[in-house]
């Protein structure tokens, strides 16, 4: 298993090693010890979710109040998606930037994103099945969204006409959420010290 940091601090791409023969294949899709070593803190999850989406569906950009925040571990177990991490942390050097990673049922890659980061994805195939683990359980009053088509974010969605939920269509843009003080603070995210994950306190030693 190879775990590499993405350009946005607090996000990692996980590339598992697959073992294949005439019977099929086997892989370790999650190793908490390896992930914890890469992000330099213990990682635990409290809830697992699964969604299916038709091609062209875009879900997100979703984020949670921080603290407590919600870290996520995302993989695509069927089909293909374009997974997007958005830096919504006020004061972050990469605030407002995004990064996309293709997740599918061939390479079996995953993405881990720490508390304070926004998450979204676009289904690139019909019946795209996404499974993700969350460090905290669902609380609707702490869950929020930024419009995925906000020109301020300028996410380069790989579909001409994204299909959105009513919630995401009604979501405000980044500047509106920022103006009303609804975004996580970068310093707060980096200071999270609970055992449910979070952003490391600084760069790796050496």
C-alpha positions as CSV (number, residue, x, y, z in Angstrom):
1,X,0.0,0.0,0.0
2,X,1.4,3.4,-1.0
3,X,0.0,6.6,0.6
4,X,1.0,9.9,-0.9
5,X,0.0,13.4,0.2
6,X,-2.1,15.5,-2.3
7,X,-1.3,19.1,-3.0
8,X,-3.9,20.2,-0.4
9,X,-2.6,19.7,3.2
10,X,-4.7,17.2,5.0
11,X,-5.6,15.0,2.0
12,X,-3.9,11.8,0.8
13,X,-4.3,9.3,-2.0
14,X,-4.1,5.6,-1.0
15,X,-2.9,3.1,-3.7
16,X,-3.3,-0.5,-2.6
17,X,-1.3,-3.4,-3.8
18,X,-3.5,-5.9,-5.7
19,X,-2.8,-9.7,-5.8
20,X,-4.4,-11.4,-8.8
21,X,-4.6,-14.9,-10.2
22,X,-7.1,-17.1,-12.0
23,X,-9.5,-17.1,-9.1
24,X,-9.8,-13.3,-8.9
25,X,-8.0,-10.7,-6.8
26,X,-7.3,-9.6,-3.2
27,X,-6.2,-6.4,-1.7
28,X,-6.1,-4.5,1.6
29,X,-8.4,-1.6,0.9
30,X,-7.7,0.0,4.3
31,X,-4.9,-0.4,6.9
32,X,-5.4,1.9,9.9
33,X,-1.9,1.4,11.0
34,X,-0.4,2.5,7.7
35,X,-2.8,5.4,7.3
36,X,-2.1,6.5,10.8
37,X,1.6,6.4,10.2
38,X,1.2,8.5,7.0
39,X,-1.0,11.2,8.6
40,X,1.0,10.9,11.8
41,X,-1.9,10.4,14.3
42,X,-4.3,7.5,15.2
43,X,-7.2,7.2,12.8
44,X,-10.6,5.8,13.7
45,X,-14.0,5.8,12.0
46,X,-17.5,5.9,13.5
47,X,-19.8,5.5,10.5
48,X,-19.8,3.9,7.0
49,X,-21.9,5.1,4.1
50,X,-22.6,3.8,0.6
51,X,-24.1,5.6,-2.3
52,X,-24.9,4.7,-5.9
53,X,-25.0,7.3,-8.7
54,X,-25.9,7.5,-12.4
55,X,-23.3,8.8,-14.8
56,X,-23.2,12.6,-14.6
57,X,-24.4,12.9,-11.0
58,X,-22.3,15.4,-8.9
59,X,-22.5,15.1,-5.1
60,X,-21.1,17.9,-2.9
61,X,-19.3,20.1,-2.0
62,X,-20.1,18.9,1.5
63,X,-18.3,19.7,4.8
64,X,-19.0,19.6,8.6
65,X,-18.6,22.1,11.4
66,X,-15.1,21.9,12.9
67,X,-14.8,21.1,15.7
68,X,-15.7,18.3,15.8
69,X,-15.3,18.0,12.0
70,X,-15.5,14.9,10.0
71,X,-12.6,13.1,8.3
72,X,-13.5,10.7,5.4
73,X,-12.0,7.7,3.7
74,X,-13.5,7.3,0.2
75,X,-13.3,4.6,-2.4
76,X,-15.3,3.5,-5.4
77,X,-16.2,-0.2,-5.3
78,X,-18.1,-0.3,-8.6
79,X,-17.7,1.9,-11.7
80,X,-15.7,5.1,-11.8
81,X,-15.9,8.5,-10.2
82,X,-13.9,11.7,-10.1
83,X,-13.3,12.5,-6.5
84,X,-12.7,16.1,-5.4
85,X,-11.1,17.6,-2.3
86,X,-11.8,21.3,-1.7
87,X,-9.9,23.4,0.8
88,X,-12.5,25.3,2.7
89,X,-10.3,26.2,5.7
90,X,-10.1,29.9,6.3
91,X,-6.4,30.9,6.6
92,X,-5.1,27.9,4.7
93,X,-2.4,28.6,2.1
94,X,-4.5,26.7,-0.4
95,X,-7.9,28.1,0.6
96,X,-10.4,27.8,-2.2
97,X,-8.3,25.4,-4.2
98,X,-9.4,21.9,-5.2
99,X,-7.8,18.7,-6.4
100,X,-9.4,15.8,-8.2
101,X,-8.5,12.1,-8.2
102,X,-10.0,9.3,-10.3
103,X,-11.3,6.4,-8.2
104,X,-12.5,3.2,-9.8
105,X,-13.0,-0.6,-9.5
106,X,-9.8,-1.3,-11.4
107,X,-7.0,0.5,-9.6
108,X,-9.0,0.5,-6.3
109,X,-7.4,3.7,-5.0
110,X,-8.9,5.7,-2.1
111,X,-8.7,9.2,-0.8
112,X,-8.4,10.2,2.9
113,X,-9.4,13.8,3.8
114,X,-9.0,15.4,7.2
115,X,-11.5,17.5,9.1
116,X,-12.3,20.9,7.6
117,X,-11.9,19.9,4.0
118,X,-14.8,19.8,1.6
119,X,-15.7,16.7,-0.4
120,X,-17.5,16.1,-3.7
121,X,-17.4,13.7,-6.6
122,X,-18.8,13.2,-10.1
123,X,-20.0,9.8,-11.3
124,X,-18.3,8.8,-14.5
125,X,-20.2,5.6,-15.0
126,X,-23.7,4.4,-14.3
127,X,-24.3,2.7,-11.0
128,X,-21.1,4.1,-9.6
129,X,-20.9,2.8,-6.1
130,X,-19.0,4.8,-3.5
131,X,-18.2,3.6,-0.1
132,X,-16.8,6.0,2.5
133,X,-16.0,5.9,6.2
134,X,-16.5,8.9,8.5
135,X,-14.7,9.8,11.7
136,X,-17.9,11.1,13.3
137,X,-21.6,10.1,12.9
138,X,-24.1,12.1,10.9
139,X,-25.6,15.2,12.6
140,X,-27.7,17.2,10.1
141,X,-27.4,20.4,12.0
142,X,-23.6,20.3,11.6
143,X,-23.6,19.3,7.9
144,X,-23.2,22.0,5.2
145,X,-22.6,22.5,1.5
146,X,-21.0,24.9,-1.0
147,X,-22.5,25.0,-4.5
148,X,-20.4,22.6,-6.7
149,X,-20.8,24.9,-9.7
150,X,-19.7,28.1,-7.9
151,X,-17.5,30.1,-10.3
152,X,-15.3,31.1,-7.3
153,X,-14.2,27.4,-7.0
154,X,-14.2,26.8,-10.8
155,X,-14.1,23.0,-10.4
156,X,-13.5,21.5,-13.8
157,X,-16.3,18.9,-13.7
158,X,-15.8,16.3,-16.5
159,X,-19.4,16.3,-17.5
160,X,-21.2,18.9,-19.6
161,X,-24.4,19.1,-17.5
162,X,-23.9,17.9,-13.9
163,X,-27.0,16.4,-12.2
164,X,-27.4,17.9,-8.7
165,X,-29.6,17.2,-5.8
166,X,-32.1,19.8,-4.6
167,X,-29.9,20.5,-1.6
168,X,-26.7,21.1,-3.7
169,X,-28.6,23.2,-6.2
170,X,-29.7,25.5,-3.4
171,X,-26.3,25.6,-1.7
172,X,-24.6,29.0,-1.4
173,X,-21.4,29.9,-3.0
174,X,-18.0,30.0,-1.2
175,X,-18.0,33.8,-0.7
176,X,-21.5,33.8,0.8
177,X,-20.6,31.0,3.3
178,X,-17.3,32.9,4.1
179,X,-19.1,36.2,4.7
180,X,-21.5,34.6,7.2
181,X,-18.6,32.9,9.1
182,X,-19.7,29.4,8.3
183,X,-16.3,27.9,7.2
184,X,-13.8,26.0,9.3
185,X,-10.7,27.8,10.5
186,X,-7.3,26.4,9.3
187,X,-5.7,26.9,12.7
188,X,-8.5,25.1,14.5
189,X,-8.3,22.1,12.1
190,X,-4.6,21.8,12.6
191,X,-5.0,21.8,16.4
192,X,-7.5,19.0,16.5
193,X,-5.9,16.4,18.8
194,X,-8.7,13.9,19.4
195,X,-8.2,10.2,18.4
196,X,-10.6,10.4,15.4
197,X,-8.1,11.9,13.0
198,X,-7.3,15.4,11.8
199,X,-4.6,17.5,10.3
200,X,-1.1,16.9,11.5
201,X,0.4,19.6,13.7
202,X,3.2,20.3,11.2
203,X,5.3,19.0,8.4
204,X,6.9,15.6,8.8
205,X,10.3,15.5,10.6
206,X,13.4,15.5,8.4
